[in-house]
Amino acid sequence: MNEFMDIPTLIFIGVAILVLLRLRSVLGTRTGTERPPSTRVSEQEQENQENNNDENVVVLHPSKSTKSKLQQQDEKVQDEKAQKQLLSEIKKFAKNDEDLALGLTEINKVDASFTPASFIGGAKSAYEMIVTAFAQGDKKTLKALLEKDVYEGFQAAIKQREQAGHKVDFTFIGLPKVEFANAKLEDNIANVTIRFFAEVVSATRDGDGNLIEGNGDQVANIADIWTFARNTKANDPNWKLVATDQLD
């Protein structure tokens, strides 16, 4: 009896009791109402399936393939609209000139950014900038807009005017009429010729203020025919003035 109740035995029994109590607190006891493991697994799978179904029903973002199809359809519609717009513009600006219509069409084929309406708008802005810069002797602006040979001609005229001590008082009024004269594509070089009918107030005076040419109190009508060009294969999208002439 004394051997059974020795101290090591008592310690062992105490440790065993503590372990059993700890397991009971962690795992709990069975009451007979627990669901079998297979039932719990099935319910979990059902819950996961319902979550998946919810995700399939509420699609916040279309799939990549669906989005691609939508984009393709939208691009097709936009292309069709752009093509109709282009044909309408060419018909409007060509005015039954078949050669001009063909030239405008060919340029658009190699440069999708080119349309008759947008080009006319850009040409108007360029014309105003160039004639104003010339009157003011603004060589920097002219150099950016003119082809080398044309720039040298403008530069020489400005230099001659400055050496004579002449000054130009100039006001740009507007462009009542602007129209295409020609358009063609040759070896990737697009050339577009425009007729400008402008209204300006211009007066050239000598060093003493005496009027030499023009009239500072009267609107004058001037008509020019200018040709713009650009290499459609170049990265530079800008057109430059390559030829100028005055209309009678």
MODELLER restraints for C-alpha pairs under 7 A, 6 or more apart:
rsr = mdl.restraints
at = mdl.atoms
rsr.add(forms.Gaussian(group=physical.xy_distance, feature=features.Distance(at['CA:86:A'], at['CA:115:A']), mean=6.58, stdev=0.5))
rsr.add(forms.Gaussian(group=physical.xy_distance, feature=features.Distance(at['CA:89:A'], at['CA:116:A']), mean=6.16, stdev=0.5))
rsr.add(forms.Gaussian(group=physical.xy_distance, feature=features.Distance(at['CA:89:A'], at['CA:117:A']), mean=6.66, stdev=0.5))
rsr.add(forms.Gaussian(group=physical.xy_distance, feature=features.Distance(at['CA:90:A'], at['CA:101:A']), mean=5.90, stdev=0.5))
rsr.add(forms.Gaussian(group=physical.xy_distance, feature=features.Distance(at['CA:90:A'], at['CA:104:A']), mean=6.93, stdev=0.5))
rsr.add(forms.Gaussian(group=physical.xy_distance, feature=features.Distance(at['CA:90:A'], at['CA:116:A']), mean=6.46, stdev=0.5))
rsr.add(forms.Gaussian(group=physical.xy_distance, feature=features.Distance(at['CA:93:A'], at['CA:180:A']), mean=6.86, stdev=0.5))
rsr.add(forms.Gaussian(group=physical.xy_distance, feature=features.Distance(at['CA:94:A'], at['CA:100:A']), mean=5.73, stdev=0.5))
rsr.add(forms.Gaussian(group=physical.xy_distance, feature=features.Distance(at['CA:94:A'], at['CA:101:A']), mean=5.30, stdev=0.5))
rsr.add(forms.Gaussian(group=physical.xy_distance, feature=features.Distance(at['CA:100:A'], at['CA:182:A']), mean=5.53, stdev=0.5))
rsr.add(forms.Gaussian(group=physical.xy_distance, feature=features.Distance(at['CA:100:A'], at['CA:183:A']), mean=5.58, stdev=0.5))
rsr.add(forms.Gaussian(group=physical.xy_distance, feature=features.Distance(at['CA:103:A'], at['CA:183:A']), mean=4.77, stdev=0.5))
rsr.add(forms.Gaussian(group=physical.xy_distance, feature=features.Distance(at['CA:103:A'], at['CA:184:A']), mean=4.39, stdev=0.5))
rsr.add(forms.Gaussian(group=physical.xy_distance, feature=features.Distance(at['CA:103:A'], at['CA:185:A']), mean=6.49, stdev=0.5))
rsr.add(forms.Gaussian(group=physical.xy_distance, feature=features.Distance(at['CA:104:A'], at['CA:183:A']), mean=5.84, stdev=0.5))
rsr.add(forms.Gaussian(group=physical.xy_distance, feature=features.Distance(at['CA:104:A'], at['CA:184:A']), mean=7.00, stdev=0.5))
rsr.add(forms.Gaussian(group=physical.xy_distance, feature=features.Distance(at['CA:106:A'], at['CA:185:A']), mean=6.65, stdev=0.5))
rsr.add(forms.Gaussian(group=physical.xy_distance, feature=features.Distance(at['CA:107:A'], at['CA:185:A']), mean=6.12, stdev=0.5))
rsr.add(forms.Gaussian(group=physical.xy_distance, feature=features.Distance(at['CA:107:A'], at['CA:190:A']), mean=6.38, stdev=0.5))
rsr.add(forms.Gaussian(group=physical.xy_distance, feature=features.Distance(at['CA:108:A'], at['CA:114:A']), mean=5.28, stdev=0.5))
rsr.add(forms.Gaussian(group=physical.xy_distance, feature=features.Distance(at['CA:108:A'], at['CA:115:A']), mean=6.57, stdev=0.5))
rsr.add(forms.Gaussian(group=physical.xy_distance, feature=features.Distance(at['CA:110:A'], at['CA:232:A']), mean=6.73, stdev=0.5))
rsr.add(forms.Gaussian(group=physical.xy_distance, feature=features.Distance(at['CA:111:A'], at['CA:232:A']), mean=6.43, stdev=0.5))
rsr.add(forms.Gaussian(group=physical.xy_distance, feature=features.Distance(at['CA:128:A'], at['CA:172:A']), mean=6.99, stdev=0.5))
rsr.add(forms.Gaussian(group=physical.xy_distance, feature=features.Distance(at['CA:130:A'], at['CA:142:A']), mean=6.22, stdev=0.5))
rsr.add(forms.Gaussian(group=physical.xy_distance, feature=features.Distance(at['CA:133:A'], at['CA:141:A']), mean=6.55, stdev=0.5))
rsr.add(forms.Gaussian(group=physical.xy_distance, feature=features.Distance(at['CA:133:A'], at['CA:142:A']), mean=6.52, stdev=0.5))
rsr.add(forms.Gaussian(group=physical.xy_distance, feature=features.Distance(at['CA:135:A'], at['CA:168:A']), mean=5.87, stdev=0.5))
rsr.add(forms.Gaussian(group=physical.xy_distance, feature=features.Distance(at['CA:135:A'], at['CA:170:A']), mean=6.36, stdev=0.5))
rsr.add(forms.Gaussian(group=physical.xy_distance, feature=features.Distance(at['CA:137:A'], at['CA:158:A']), mean=5.95, stdev=0.5))
rsr.add(forms.Gaussian(group=physical.xy_distance, feature=features.Distance(at['CA:139:A'], at['CA:155:A']), mean=6.85, stdev=0.5))
rsr.add(forms.Gaussian(group=physical.xy_distance, feature=features.Distance(at['CA:142:A'], at['CA:151:A']), mean=6.62, stdev=0.5))
rsr.add(forms.Gaussian(group=physical.xy_distance, feature=features.Distance(at['CA:143:A'], at['CA:151:A']), mean=6.01, stdev=0.5))
rsr.add(forms.Gaussian(group=physical.xy_distance, feature=features.Distance(at['CA:145:A'], at['CA:240:A']), mean=5.31, stdev=0.5))
rsr.add(forms.Gaussian(group=physical.xy_distance, feature=features.Distance(at['CA:145:A'], at['CA:241:A']), mean=6.43, stdev=0.5))
rsr.add(forms.Gaussian(group=physical.xy_distance, feature=features.Distance(at['CA:146:A'], at['CA:240:A']), mean=5.16, stdev=0.5))
rsr.add(forms.Gaussian(group=physical.xy_distance, feature=features.Distance(at['CA:146:A'], at['CA:241:A']), mean=4.75, stdev=0.5))
rsr.add(forms.Gaussian(group=physical.xy_distance, feature=features.Distance(at['CA:146:A'], at['CA:242:A']), mean=6.56, stdev=0.5))
rsr.add(forms.Gaussian(group=physical.xy_distance, feature=features.Distance(at['CA:147:A'], at['CA:240:A']), mean=5.69, stdev=0.5))
rsr.add(forms.Gaussian(group=physical.xy_distance, feature=features.Distance(at['CA:147:A'], at['CA:241:A']), mean=5.69, stdev=0.5))
rsr.add(forms.Gaussian(group=physical.xy_distance, feature=features.Distance(at['CA:147:A'], at['CA:242:A']), mean=5.20, stdev=0.5))
rsr.add(forms.Gaussian(group=physical.xy_distance, feature=features.Distance(at['CA:150:A'], at['CA:242:A']), mean=6.13, stdev=0.5))
rsr.add(forms.Gaussian(group=physical.xy_distance, feature=features.Distance(at['CA:150:A'], at['CA:243:A']), mean=6.58, stdev=0.5))
rsr.add(forms.Gaussian(group=physical.xy_distance, feature=features.Distance(at['CA:165:A'], at['CA:206:A']), mean=5.99, stdev=0.5))
rsr.add(forms.Gaussian(group=physical.xy_distance, feature=features.Distance(at['CA:165:A'], at['CA:207:A']), mean=5.31, stdev=0.5))
rsr.add(forms.Gaussian(group=physical.xy_distance, feature=features.Distance(at['CA:166:A'], at['CA:204:A']), mean=6.65, stdev=0.5))
rsr.add(forms.Gaussian(group=physical.xy_distance, feature=features.Distance(at['CA:166:A'], at['CA:205:A']), mean=5.54, stdev=0.5))
rsr.add(forms.Gaussian(group=physical.xy_distance, feature=features.Distance(at['CA:166:A'], at['CA:206:A']), mean=4.44, stdev=0.5))
rsr.add(forms.Gaussian(group=physical.xy_distance, feature=features.Distance(at['CA:166:A'], at['CA:207:A']), mean=5.89, stdev=0.5))
rsr.add(forms.Gaussian(group=physical.xy_distance, feature=features.Distance(at['CA:167:A'], at['CA:204:A']), mean=5.65, stdev=0.5))
rsr.add(forms.Gaussian(group=physical.xy_distance, feature=features.Distance(at['CA:167:A'], at['CA:205:A']), mean=5.36, stdev=0.5))
rsr.add(forms.Gaussian(group=physical.xy_distance, feature=features.Distance(at['CA:167:A'], at['CA:206:A']), mean=6.36, stdev=0.5))
rsr.add(forms.Gaussian(group=physical.xy_distance, feature=features.Distance(at['CA:168:A'], at['CA:202:A']), mean=6.85, stdev=0.5))
rsr.add(forms.Gaussian(group=physical.xy_distance, feature=features.Distance(at['CA:168:A'], at['CA:203:A']), mean=5.65, stdev=0.5))
rsr.add(forms.Gaussian(group=physical.xy_distance, feature=features.Distance(at['CA:168:A'], at['CA:204:A']), mean=4.38, stdev=0.5))
rsr.add(forms.Gaussian(group=physical.xy_distance, feature=features.Distance(at['CA:168:A'], at['CA:205:A']), mean=6.34, stdev=0.5))
rsr.add(forms.Gaussian(group=physical.xy_distance, feature=features.Distance(at['CA:169:A'], at['CA:202:A']), mean=5.65, stdev=0.5))
rsr.add(forms.Gaussian(group=physical.xy_distance, feature=features.Distance(at['CA:169:A'], at['CA:203:A']), mean=5.16, stdev=0.5))
rsr.add(forms.Gaussian(group=physical.xy_distance, feature=features.Distance(at['CA:169:A'], at['CA:204:A']), mean=6.32, stdev=0.5))
rsr.add(forms.Gaussian(group=physical.xy_distance, feature=features.Distance(at['CA:170:A'], at['CA:201:A']), mean=5.67, stdev=0.5))
rsr.add(forms.Gaussian(group=physical.xy_distance, feature=features.Distance(at['CA:170:A'], at['CA:202:A']), mean=4.47, stdev=0.5))
rsr.add(forms.Gaussian(group=physical.xy_distance, feature=features.Distance(at['CA:170:A'], at['CA:203:A']), mean=6.55, stdev=0.5))
rsr.add(forms.Gaussian(group=physical.xy_distance, feature=features.Distance(at['CA:171:A'], at['CA:200:A']), mean=5.75, stdev=0.5))
rsr.add(forms.Gaussian(group=physical.xy_distance, feature=features.Distance(at['CA:171:A'], at['CA:201:A']), mean=5.04, stdev=0.5))
rsr.add(forms.Gaussian(group=physical.xy_distance, feature=features.Distance(at['CA:171:A'], at['CA:202:A']), mean=6.43, stdev=0.5))
rsr.add(forms.Gaussian(group=physical.xy_distance, feature=features.Distance(at['CA:172:A'], at['CA:199:A']), mean=6.75, stdev=0.5))
rsr.add(forms.Gaussian(group=physical.xy_distance, feature=features.Distance(at['CA:172:A'], at['CA:200:A']), mean=4.67, stdev=0.5))
rsr.add(forms.Gaussian(group=physical.xy_distance, feature=features.Distance(at['CA:172:A'], at['CA:201:A']), mean=6.50, stdev=0.5))
rsr.add(forms.Gaussian(group=physical.xy_distance, feature=features.Distance(at['CA:173:A'], at['CA:199:A']), mean=5.25, stdev=0.5))
rsr.add(forms.Gaussian(group=physical.xy_distance, feature=features.Distance(at['CA:173:A'], at['CA:200:A']), mean=5.01, stdev=0.5))
rsr.add(forms.Gaussian(group=physical.xy_distance, feature=features.Distance(at['CA:174:A'], at['CA:198:A']), mean=5.85, stdev=0.5))
rsr.add(forms.Gaussian(group=physical.xy_distance, feature=features.Distance(at['CA:174:A'], at['CA:199:A']), mean=5.33, stdev=0.5))
rsr.add(forms.Gaussian(group=physical.xy_distance, feature=features.Distance(at['CA:175:A'], at['CA:197:A']), mean=5.84, stdev=0.5))
rsr.add(forms.Gaussian(group=physical.xy_distance, feature=features.Distance(at['CA:175:A'], at['CA:198:A']), mean=4.44, stdev=0.5))
rsr.add(forms.Gaussian(group=physical.xy_distance, feature=features.Distance(at['CA:175:A'], at['CA:199:A']), mean=6.21, stdev=0.5))
rsr.add(forms.Gaussian(group=physical.xy_distance, feature=features.Distance(at['CA:176:A'], at['CA:197:A']), mean=6.33, stdev=0.5))
rsr.add(forms.Gaussian(group=physical.xy_distance, feature=features.Distance(at['CA:176:A'], at['CA:198:A']), mean=6.35, stdev=0.5))
rsr.add(forms.Gaussian(group=physical.xy_distance, feature=features.Distance(at['CA:177:A'], at['CA:196:A']), mean=6.42, stdev=0.5))
rsr.add(forms.Gaussian(group=physical.xy_distance, feature=features.Distance(at['CA:177:A'], at['CA:197:A']), mean=5.22, stdev=0.5))
rsr.add(forms.Gaussian(group=physical.xy_distance, feature=features.Distance(at['CA:178:A'], at['CA:195:A']), mean=5.75, stdev=0.5))
rsr.add(forms.Gaussian(group=physical.xy_distance, feature=features.Distance(at['CA:178:A'], at['CA:196:A']), mean=4.85, stdev=0.5))
rsr.add(forms.Gaussian(group=physical.xy_distance, feature=features.Distance(at['CA:178:A'], at['CA:197:A']), mean=6.18, stdev=0.5))
rsr.add(forms.Gaussian(group=physical.xy_distance, feature=features.Distance(at['CA:179:A'], at['CA:194:A']), mean=5.74, stdev=0.5))
rsr.add(forms.Gaussian(group=physical.xy_distance, feature=features.Distance(at['CA:179:A'], at['CA:195:A']), mean=5.36, stdev=0.5))
rsr.add(forms.Gaussian(group=physical.xy_distance, feature=features.Distance(at['CA:179:A'], at['CA:196:A']), mean=6.92, stdev=0.5))
rsr.add(forms.Gaussian(group=physical.xy_distance, feature=features.Distance(at['CA:180:A'], at['CA:193:A']), mean=6.14, stdev=0.5))
rsr.add(forms.Gaussian(group=physical.xy_distance, feature=features.Distance(at['CA:180:A'], at['CA:194:A']), mean=4.65, stdev=0.5))
rsr.add(forms.Gaussian(group=physical.xy_distance, feature=features.Distance(at['CA:180:A'], at['CA:195:A']), mean=6.25, stdev=0.5))
rsr.add(forms.Gaussian(group=physical.xy_distance, feature=features.Distance(at['CA:181:A'], at['CA:193:A']), mean=5.29, stdev=0.5))
rsr.add(forms.Gaussian(group=physical.xy_distance, feature=features.Distance(at['CA:181:A'], at['CA:194:A']), mean=5.27, stdev=0.5))
rsr.add(forms.Gaussian(group=physical.xy_distance, feature=features.Distance(at['CA:181:A'], at['CA:195:A']), mean=6.18, stdev=0.5))
rsr.add(forms.Gaussian(group=physical.xy_distance, feature=features.Distance(at['CA:182:A'], at['CA:192:A']), mean=5.80, stdev=0.5))
rsr.add(forms.Gaussian(group=physical.xy_distance, feature=features.Distance(at['CA:182:A'], at['CA:193:A']), mean=4.98, stdev=0.5))
rsr.add(forms.Gaussian(group=physical.xy_distance, feature=features.Distance(at['CA:183:A'], at['CA:191:A']), mean=5.69, stdev=0.5))
rsr.add(forms.Gaussian(group=physical.xy_distance, feature=features.Distance(at['CA:183:A'], at['CA:192:A']), mean=4.39, stdev=0.5))
rsr.add(forms.Gaussian(group=physical.xy_distance, feature=features.Distance(at['CA:183:A'], at['CA:193:A']), mean=6.24, stdev=0.5))
rsr.add(forms.Gaussian(group=physical.xy_distance, feature=features.Distance(at['CA:184:A'], at['CA:190:A']), mean=5.99, stdev=0.5))
rsr.add(forms.Gaussian(group=physical.xy_distance, feature=features.Distance(at['CA:184:A'], at['CA:191:A']), mean=5.48, stdev=0.5))
rsr.add(forms.Gaussian(group=physical.xy_distance, feature=features.Distance(at['CA:184:A'], at['CA:192:A']), mean=6.64, stdev=0.5))
rsr.add(forms.Gaussian(group=physical.xy_distance, feature=features.Distance(at['CA:185:A'], at['CA:191:A']), mean=6.34, stdev=0.5))
rsr.add(forms.Gaussian(group=physical.xy_distance, feature=features.Distance(at['CA:188:A'], at['CA:231:A']), mean=5.89, stdev=0.5))
rsr.add(forms.Gaussian(group=physical.xy_distance, feature=features.Distance(at['CA:188:A'], at['CA:232:A']), mean=5.50, stdev=0.5))
rsr.add(forms.Gaussian(group=physical.xy_distance, feature=features.Distance(at['CA:188:A'], at['CA:233:A']), mean=6.48, stdev=0.5))
rsr.add(forms.Gaussian(group=physical.xy_distance, feature=features.Distance(at['CA:189:A'], at['CA:229:A']), mean=6.81, stdev=0.5))
rsr.add(forms.Gaussian(group=physical.xy_distance, feature=features.Distance(at['CA:189:A'], at['CA:230:A']), mean=5.79, stdev=0.5))
rsr.add(forms.Gaussian(group=physical.xy_distance, feature=features.Distance(at['CA:189:A'], at['CA:231:A']), mean=4.60, stdev=0.5))
rsr.add(forms.Gaussian(group=physical.xy_distance, feature=features.Distance(at['CA:189:A'], at['CA:232:A']), mean=6.07, stdev=0.5))
rsr.add(forms.Gaussian(group=physical.xy_distance, feature=features.Distance(at['CA:190:A'], at['CA:229:A']), mean=5.41, stdev=0.5))
rsr.add(forms.Gaussian(group=physical.xy_distance, feature=features.Distance(at['CA:190:A'], at['CA:230:A']), mean=5.55, stdev=0.5))
rsr.add(forms.Gaussian(group=physical.xy_distance, feature=features.Distance(at['CA:190:A'], at['CA:231:A']), mean=6.38, stdev=0.5))
rsr.add(forms.Gaussian(group=physical.xy_distance, feature=features.Distance(at['CA:190:A'], at['CA:232:A']), mean=6.69, stdev=0.5))
rsr.add(forms.Gaussian(group=physical.xy_distance, feature=features.Distance(at['CA:191:A'], at['CA:227:A']), mean=6.62, stdev=0.5))
rsr.add(forms.Gaussian(group=physical.xy_distance, feature=features.Distance(at['CA:191:A'], at['CA:228:A']), mean=5.73, stdev=0.5))
rsr.add(forms.Gaussian(group=physical.xy_distance, feature=features.Distance(at['CA:191:A'], at['CA:229:A']), mean=4.47, stdev=0.5))
rsr.add(forms.Gaussian(group=physical.xy_distance, feature=features.Distance(at['CA:192:A'], at['CA:227:A']), mean=5.54, stdev=0.5))
rsr.add(forms.Gaussian(group=physical.xy_distance, feature=features.Distance(at['CA:192:A'], at['CA:228:A']), mean=5.31, stdev=0.5))
rsr.add(forms.Gaussian(group=physical.xy_distance, feature=features.Distance(at['CA:192:A'], at['CA:229:A']), mean=6.37, stdev=0.5))
rsr.add(forms.Gaussian(group=physical.xy_distance, feature=features.Distance(at['CA:193:A'], at['CA:225:A']), mean=6.86, stdev=0.5))
rsr.add(forms.Gaussian(group=physical.xy_distance, feature=features.Distance(at['CA:193:A'], at['CA:226:A']), mean=5.57, stdev=0.5))
rsr.add(forms.Gaussian(group=physical.xy_distance, feature=features.Distance(at['CA:193:A'], at['CA:227:A']), mean=4.11, stdev=0.5))
rsr.add(forms.Gaussian(group=physical.xy_distance, feature=features.Distance(at['CA:193:A'], at['CA:228:A']), mean=6.26, stdev=0.5))
rsr.add(forms.Gaussian(group=physical.xy_distance, feature=features.Distance(at['CA:194:A'], at['CA:225:A']), mean=5.63, stdev=0.5))
rsr.add(forms.Gaussian(group=physical.xy_distance, feature=features.Distance(at['CA:194:A'], at['CA:226:A']), mean=5.43, stdev=0.5))
rsr.add(forms.Gaussian(group=physical.xy_distance, feature=features.Distance(at['CA:194:A'], at['CA:227:A']), mean=6.28, stdev=0.5))
rsr.add(forms.Gaussian(group=physical.xy_distance, feature=features.Distance(at['CA:195:A'], at['CA:224:A']), mean=5.85, stdev=0.5))
rsr.add(forms.Gaussian(group=physical.xy_distance, feature=features.Distance(at['CA:195:A'], at['CA:225:A']), mean=4.45, stdev=0.5))
rsr.add(forms.Gaussian(group=physical.xy_distance, feature=features.Distance(at['CA:195:A'], at['CA:226:A']), mean=6.57, stdev=0.5))
rsr.add(forms.Gaussian(group=physical.xy_distance, feature=features.Distance(at['CA:196:A'], at['CA:223:A']), mean=5.53, stdev=0.5))
rsr.add(forms.Gaussian(group=physical.xy_distance, feature=features.Distance(at['CA:196:A'], at['CA:224:A']), mean=5.17, stdev=0.5))
rsr.add(forms.Gaussian(group=physical.xy_distance, feature=features.Distance(at['CA:196:A'], at['CA:225:A']), mean=6.14, stdev=0.5))
rsr.add(forms.Gaussian(group=physical.xy_distance, feature=features.Distance(at['CA:197:A'], at['CA:222:A']), mean=5.92, stdev=0.5))
rsr.add(forms.Gaussian(group=physical.xy_distance, feature=features.Distance(at['CA:197:A'], at['CA:223:A']), mean=4.51, stdev=0.5))
rsr.add(forms.Gaussian(group=physical.xy_distance, feature=features.Distance(at['CA:197:A'], at['CA:224:A']), mean=6.68, stdev=0.5))
rsr.add(forms.Gaussian(group=physical.xy_distance, feature=features.Distance(at['CA:198:A'], at['CA:221:A']), mean=5.73, stdev=0.5))
rsr.add(forms.Gaussian(group=physical.xy_distance, feature=features.Distance(at['CA:198:A'], at['CA:222:A']), mean=5.30, stdev=0.5))
rsr.add(forms.Gaussian(group=physical.xy_distance, feature=features.Distance(at['CA:198:A'], at['CA:223:A']), mean=6.19, stdev=0.5))
rsr.add(forms.Gaussian(group=physical.xy_distance, feature=features.Distance(at['CA:199:A'], at['CA:219:A']), mean=6.29, stdev=0.5))
rsr.add(forms.Gaussian(group=physical.xy_distance, feature=features.Distance(at['CA:199:A'], at['CA:220:A']), mean=5.64, stdev=0.5))
rsr.add(forms.Gaussian(group=physical.xy_distance, feature=features.Distance(at['CA:199:A'], at['CA:221:A']), mean=4.74, stdev=0.5))
rsr.add(forms.Gaussian(group=physical.xy_distance, feature=features.Distance(at['CA:199:A'], at['CA:222:A']), mean=6.42, stdev=0.5))
rsr.add(forms.Gaussian(group=physical.xy_distance, feature=features.Distance(at['CA:200:A'], at['CA:219:A']), mean=5.52, stdev=0.5))
rsr.add(forms.Gaussian(group=physical.xy_distance, feature=features.Distance(at['CA:200:A'], at['CA:220:A']), mean=5.36, stdev=0.5))
rsr.add(forms.Gaussian(group=physical.xy_distance, feature=features.Distance(at['CA:200:A'], at['CA:221:A']), mean=6.57, stdev=0.5))
rsr.add(forms.Gaussian(group=physical.xy_distance, feature=features.Distance(at['CA:201:A'], at['CA:215:A']), mean=6.93, stdev=0.5))
rsr.add(forms.Gaussian(group=physical.xy_distance, feature=features.Distance(at['CA:201:A'], at['CA:216:A']), mean=5.97, stdev=0.5))
rsr.add(forms.Gaussian(group=physical.xy_distance, feature=features.Distance(at['CA:201:A'], at['CA:218:A']), mean=6.12, stdev=0.5))
rsr.add(forms.Gaussian(group=physical.xy_distance, feature=features.Distance(at['CA:201:A'], at['CA:219:A']), mean=4.85, stdev=0.5))
rsr.add(forms.Gaussian(group=physical.xy_distance, feature=features.Distance(at['CA:201:A'], at['CA:220:A']), mean=5.89, stdev=0.5))
rsr.add(forms.Gaussian(group=physical.xy_distance, feature=features.Distance(at['CA:202:A'], at['CA:214:A']), mean=5.58, stdev=0.5))
rsr.add(forms.Gaussian(group=physical.xy_distance, feature=features.Distance(at['CA:202:A'], at['CA:215:A']), mean=6.00, stdev=0.5))
rsr.add(forms.Gaussian(group=physical.xy_distance, feature=features.Distance(at['CA:202:A'], at['CA:216:A']), mean=5.72, stdev=0.5))
rsr.add(forms.Gaussian(group=physical.xy_distance, feature=features.Distance(at['CA:203:A'], at['CA:211:A']), mean=6.81, stdev=0.5))
rsr.add(forms.Gaussian(group=physical.xy_distance, feature=features.Distance(at['CA:203:A'], at['CA:213:A']), mean=5.76, stdev=0.5))
rsr.add(forms.Gaussian(group=physical.xy_distance, feature=features.Distance(at['CA:203:A'], at['CA:214:A']), mean=4.39, stdev=0.5))
rsr.add(forms.Gaussian(group=physical.xy_distance, feature=features.Distance(at['CA:203:A'], at['CA:215:A']), mean=4.92, stdev=0.5))
rsr.add(forms.Gaussian(group=physical.xy_distance, feature=features.Distance(at['CA:203:A'], at['CA:216:A']), mean=4.96, stdev=0.5))
rsr.add(forms.Gaussian(group=physical.xy_distance, feature=features.Distance(at['CA:204:A'], at['CA:211:A']), mean=5.98, stdev=0.5))
rsr.add(forms.Gaussian(group=physical.xy_distance, feature=features.Distance(at['CA:204:A'], at['CA:212:A']), mean=5.45, stdev=0.5))
rsr.add(forms.Gaussian(group=physical.xy_distance, feature=features.Distance(at['CA:204:A'], at['CA:213:A']), mean=5.01, stdev=0.5))
rsr.add(forms.Gaussian(group=physical.xy_distance, feature=features.Distance(at['CA:204:A'], at['CA:214:A']), mean=6.25, stdev=0.5))
rsr.add(forms.Gaussian(group=physical.xy_distance, feature=features.Distance(at['CA:205:A'], at['CA:211:A']), mean=4.48, stdev=0.5))
rsr.add(forms.Gaussian(group=physical.xy_distance, feature=features.Distance(at['CA:205:A'], at['CA:212:A']), mean=5.22, stdev=0.5))
rsr.add(forms.Gaussian(group=physical.xy_distance, feature=features.Distance(at['CA:206:A'], at['CA:212:A']), mean=6.70, stdev=0.5))
rsr.add(forms.Gaussian(group=physical.xy_distance, feature=features.Distance(at['CA:223:A'], at['CA:246:A']), mean=6.01, stdev=0.5))
rsr.add(forms.Gaussian(group=physical.xy_distance, feature=features.Distance(at['CA:223:A'], at['CA:247:A']), mean=5.26, stdev=0.5))
rsr.add(forms.Gaussian(group=physical.xy_distance, feature=features.Distance(at['CA:224:A'], at['CA:245:A']), mean=5.77, stdev=0.5))
rsr.add(forms.Gaussian(group=physical.xy_distance, feature=features.Distance(at['CA:224:A'], at['CA:246:A']), mean=4.36, stdev=0.5))
rsr.add(forms.Gaussian(group=physical.xy_distance, feature=features.Distance(at['CA:224:A'], at['CA:247:A']), mean=5.35, stdev=0.5))
rsr.add(forms.Gaussian(group=physical.xy_distance, feature=features.Distance(at['CA:225:A'], at['CA:244:A']), mean=5.98, stdev=0.5))
rsr.add(forms.Gaussian(group=physical.xy_distance, feature=features.Distance(at['CA:225:A'], at['CA:245:A']), mean=5.31, stdev=0.5))
rsr.add(forms.Gaussian(group=physical.xy_distance, feature=features.Distance(at['CA:225:A'], at['CA:246:A']), mean=6.00, stdev=0.5))
rsr.add(forms.Gaussian(group=physical.xy_distance, feature=features.Distance(at['CA:225:A'], at['CA:247:A']), mean=6.54, stdev=0.5))
rsr.add(forms.Gaussian(group=physical.xy_distance, feature=features.Distance(at['CA:226:A'], at['CA:243:A']), mean=5.68, stdev=0.5))
rsr.add(forms.Gaussian(group=physical.xy_distance, feature=features.Distance(at['CA:226:A'], at['CA:244:A']), mean=4.53, stdev=0.5))
rsr.add(forms.Gaussian(group=physical.xy_distance, feature=features.Distance(at['CA:226:A'], at['CA:245:A']), mean=6.39, stdev=0.5))
rsr.add(forms.Gaussian(group=physical.xy_distance, feature=features.Distance(at['CA:227:A'], at['CA:241:A']), mean=5.91, stdev=0.5))
rsr.add(forms.Gaussian(group=physical.xy_distance, feature=features.Distance(at['CA:227:A'], at['CA:242:A']), mean=5.76, stdev=0.5))
rsr.add(forms.Gaussian(group=physical.xy_distance, feature=features.Distance(at['CA:227:A'], at['CA:243:A']), mean=5.10, stdev=0.5))
rsr.add(forms.Gaussian(group=physical.xy_distance, feature=features.Distance(at['CA:227:A'], at['CA:244:A']), mean=6.54, stdev=0.5))
rsr.add(forms.Gaussian(group=physical.xy_distance, feature=features.Distance(at['CA:228:A'], at['CA:239:A']), mean=6.01, stdev=0.5))
rsr.add(forms.Gaussian(group=physical.xy_distance, feature=features.Distance(at['CA:228:A'], at['CA:240:A']), mean=5.33, stdev=0.5))
rsr.add(forms.Gaussian(group=physical.xy_distance, feature=features.Distance(at['CA:228:A'], at['CA:241:A']), mean=4.47, stdev=0.5))
rsr.add(forms.Gaussian(group=physical.xy_distance, feature=features.Distance(at['CA:228:A'], at['CA:242:A']), mean=5.62, stdev=0.5))
rsr.add(forms.Gaussian(group=physical.xy_distance, feature=features.Distance(at['CA:229:A'], at['CA:239:A']), mean=5.41, stdev=0.5))
rsr.add(forms.Gaussian(group=physical.xy_distance, feature=features.Distance(at['CA:229:A'], at['CA:240:A']), mean=5.60, stdev=0.5))
rsr.add(forms.Gaussian(group=physical.xy_distance, feature=features.Distance(at['CA:229:A'], at['CA:241:A']), mean=6.59, stdev=0.5))
rsr.add(forms.Gaussian(group=physical.xy_distance, feature=features.Distance(at['CA:229:A'], at['CA:242:A']), mean=6.48, stdev=0.5))
rsr.add(forms.Gaussian(group=physical.xy_distance, feature=features.Distance(at['CA:230:A'], at['CA:238:A']), mean=6.88, stdev=0.5))
rsr.add(forms.Gaussian(group=physical.xy_distance, feature=features.Distance(at['CA:230:A'], at['CA:239:A']), mean=5.03, stdev=0.5))
rsr.add(forms.Gaussian(group=physical.xy_distance, feature=features.Distance(at['CA:230:A'], at['CA:240:A']), mean=6.62, stdev=0.5))
